[in-house]
Amino acid sequence: MRTTRRLHSASLAATIAAGLTLALTSCGGTSGAAAGADGANRGPGANGAASPGTAGGASATGAQGASGAPSDGKGAGAGTASPAKAGTGTGTGDDAYAYAHPCSARKLTVKVGSAQGLPATVRVITVTNNGSTACGLAYHPTIGFSAKGAALGITAVAPGGLGGAPAYPVRPGATAYAAVDLNPGGGSGPVADEINVLADAEHMPNADGTSLPLTAPGKVAAPKVGLYRTTARESLGTL
């Protein structure tokens, strides 16, 4: 089992210098059978030591194979409507609360895997809210790629014209999905063995980015990232 490495400020800065321009957001993942887990990372702690379930701690492990996938069974499910922006509730678990309160990386679990029924070039980012209150993410995560620990200087392109306040609510225990197509055009490119994820570049510092190993490395050419949605298939449909 491989252990993920949190991107510290210095290494993430090198990634940016190589061409990774961090743009927007993403959160955690749950376990299930629909997606093959490549890796996972819980929010950062002061020293990076494993401390599951603790706001200041961090733990990260890579799961191999299709079983034990980072999914709640929705990875290949039918798409559902995205949440309405106008929330009417007033509780801390409501969408309205989430729109006004950006997620904290320390209360999120981020994983990467693959989903049944999707193209082989697609990986799925899952972001799970481990907190007791709802929180908001940007429209999509910011995605970069590495090979043997070195940044490739390639950033996944997201749908344009998006940004600003938290746009995707994640209730306590819920998971947001973002599809990443490494090579939508089948072009020639370098092979990535890691994916670099910042769940919400609008509201999180670069140091909250994390590097997750890809169980199945893949060629990266003109990659794209979809918007956060309630299923991987629905997110892929936004590309």
C-alpha positions in Angstrom: 0.0 0.0 0.0 1.4 3.4 -1.1 1.4 6.4 1.2 0.4 9.8 -0.3 2.6 12.8 0.2 1.1 16.2 1.1 2.4 19.0 -1.1 4.2 21.5 1.1 4.4 25.2 0.1 7.9 24.8 -1.4 7.1 21.8 -3.6 3.7 23.2 -4.7 5.4 26.5 -5.6 7.7 24.4 -7.8 4.7 22.8 -9.4 3.2 26.2 -10.1 6.5 27.4 -11.6 6.5 24.4 -13.9 3.1 25.4 -15.2 0.6 24.3 -12.7 -1.8 27.2 -12.1 -4.1 26.4 -9.3 -7.6 27.6 -10.0 -10.5 26.1 -8.0 -11.6 23.4 -5.6 -12.3 19.8 -4.3 -13.0 17.5 -1.1 -13.0 13.8 0.2 -14.2 10.3 -0.7 -16.0 7.4 0.8 -15.6 3.7 0.3 -17.6 1.5 -2.0 -17.4 -0.8 -5.1 -17.9 1.6 -8.0 -14.4 3.2 -8.1 -10.9 1.7 -7.9 -9.0 3.6 -5.3 -5.6 5.0 -6.2 -5.0 7.1 -3.1 -6.5 9.2 -0.4 -5.5 12.0 1.8 -7.0 13.5 4.9 -6.6 17.2 5.9 -3.1 18.3 6.9 -1.8 18.4 10.4 1.1 20.3 12.0 3.6 17.5 11.4 1.8 15.3 8.8 1.5 12.5 11.3 -1.4 10.1 11.0 -4.3 11.0 13.2 -7.6 10.0 11.6 -10.7 11.8 12.8 -8.7 14.7 14.3 -9.0 18.1 12.9 -5.2 18.9 13.2 -4.0 15.5 12.1 -3.3 13.9 8.8 -3.4 10.4 7.4 -3.1 9.2 3.8 -2.9 5.7 2.3 -3.1 4.4 -1.3 -5.5 1.5 -1.9 -4.7 -0.9 -4.7 -7.2 -2.6 -7.0 -10.8 -2.2 -7.9 -12.2 -3.4 -4.6 -12.2 -1.0 -1.7 -12.9 1.8 -4.2 -13.3 5.5 -3.1 -16.9 5.7 -3.9 -20.3 5.4 -2.3 -21.6 3.4 -5.2 -22.3 6.5 -7.3 -19.1 6.4 -9.4 -20.9 5.0 -12.4 -24.4 5.9 -11.5 -26.9 8.0 -13.4 -26.4 11.7 -13.1 -28.6 13.8 -10.8 -29.4 17.4 -10.8 -26.8 19.8 -9.3 -27.8 21.5 -6.0 -29.8 24.7 -6.3 -27.8 27.8 -5.4 -30.7 29.2 -3.3 -30.9 27.5 0.1 -33.8 28.0 2.5 -32.6 26.3 5.6 -30.9 28.0 8.5 -29.2 25.0 10.2 -25.4 24.3 10.1 -26.1 21.2 8.0 -28.1 23.0 5.3 -26.9 24.1 1.8 -27.5 27.7 2.6 -25.0 27.4 5.5 -22.5 25.7 3.1 -22.7 28.6 0.6 -21.5 31.0 3.3 -18.8 28.7 4.8 -15.9 27.4 2.7 -14.7 23.9 3.5 -11.5 23.5 5.6 -9.0 21.0 4.2 -8.6 19.6 7.7 -12.1 18.4 7.7 -12.0 16.8 4.2 -10.8 13.5 2.8 -9.6 13.5 -0.8 -9.2 10.4 -2.8 -8.6 9.5 -6.5 -9.7 6.3 -8.3 -11.5 5.1 -11.4 -15.1 4.3 -12.0 -16.8 1.5 -13.8 -18.4 2.4 -17.1 -16.3 5.5 -17.7 -13.4 5.8 -20.3 -10.1 4.3 -19.3 -8.5 7.7 -19.4 -10.8 9.1 -16.7 -9.9 9.3 -13.0 -12.4 10.3 -10.3 -11.6 12.7 -7.5 -13.8 12.3 -4.4 -14.0 14.9 -1.6 -15.8 13.9 1.6 -16.9 16.3 4.4 -15.8 14.7 7.7 -17.0 17.8 9.7 -20.2 18.2 11.7 -21.4 21.2 9.6 -22.0 21.7 5.9 -19.4 23.5 3.9 -18.9 24.9 0.4 -16.4 24.1 -2.3 -15.6 26.0 -5.5 -16.9 24.7 -8.7 -14.1 22.2 -9.3 -10.8 21.1 -7.9 -7.5 22.2 -9.4 -5.5 19.4 -10.9 -1.9 18.9 -11.8 0.3 15.9 -12.6 3.7 14.4 -11.6 6.0 11.6 -12.7 8.5 10.1 -10.3 8.0 13.0 -7.9 8.6 15.7 -10.5 5.9 18.1 -11.7 5.0 17.7 -15.4 3.9 21.3 -15.7 0.5 20.3 -17.0 -2.8 21.5 -15.5 -6.2 20.1 -16.2 -8.5 22.6 -17.9 -11.9 23.3 -16.3 -15.0 24.7 -17.8 -14.6 28.5 -18.2 -16.3 31.5 -16.7 -16.5 30.1 -13.1 -15.3 31.3 -9.8 -16.1 33.3 -6.7 -18.0 32.3 -3.6 -18.5 28.6 -2.6 -20.6 27.1 -5.3 -21.0 23.5 -4.4 -22.4 22.5 -1.0 -21.2 19.4 0.9 -23.3 18.4 3.8 -21.7 16.5 6.8 -20.7 13.0 5.6 -21.5 13.8 2.0 -19.1 13.4 -1.0 -18.5 15.5 -4.0 -17.2 13.9 -7.3 -15.0 15.5 -10.0 -14.1 13.6 -13.1 -10.6 14.1 -14.6 -9.9 13.0 -18.2 -6.1 12.6 -18.5 -6.1 12.3 -22.3 -9.5 13.1 -23.8 -8.1 13.3 -27.4 -5.9 10.2 -27.2 -2.8 12.3 -27.9 0.8 11.6 -27.1 2.1 12.9 -23.8 4.2 12.1 -20.7 3.0 9.3 -18.3 1.8 10.5 -14.9 2.0 8.3 -11.9 0.7 11.0 -9.4 -2.1 13.5 -9.5 -1.9 16.8 -7.6 -5.2 18.0 -6.1 -6.2 21.2 -4.5 -9.8 20.8 -3.5 -10.6 24.5 -3.5 -8.1 27.0 -4.8 -10.4 29.9 -4.2 -10.5 29.4 -0.5 -7.6 27.2 0.5 -3.8 27.9 0.5 -1.5 26.1 -1.8 -0.1 24.1 1.1 -3.5 22.3 1.4 -2.8 20.6 -2.0 -2.0 16.9 -1.9 -0.2 14.5 -4.2 -2.0 11.1 -4.7 -0.5 8.1 -6.4 -2.2 6.7 -9.4 -2.5 2.9 -9.3 -2.8 2.9 -13.1 -0.4 5.6 -14.5 -1.6 7.1 -17.7 -0.5 9.4 -20.6 -1.4 13.0 -20.0 -2.3 15.2 -23.0 -4.7 18.2 -22.9 -6.4 16.9 -19.7 -9.7 18.2 -18.5 -11.5 18.4 -15.1 -15.2 18.4 -14.6 -17.3 20.3 -12.1 -18.2 18.9 -8.7 -21.3 16.8 -8.9 -23.1 14.0 -7.0 -21.8 11.3 -9.3 -18.7 10.8 -11.4 -20.7 10.3 -14.5 -22.5 13.6 -14.0 -19.2 15.4 -13.5 -17.8 13.8 -16.7 -20.9 15.2 -18.5 -19.7 18.8 -17.6 -16.5 18.5 -19.6 
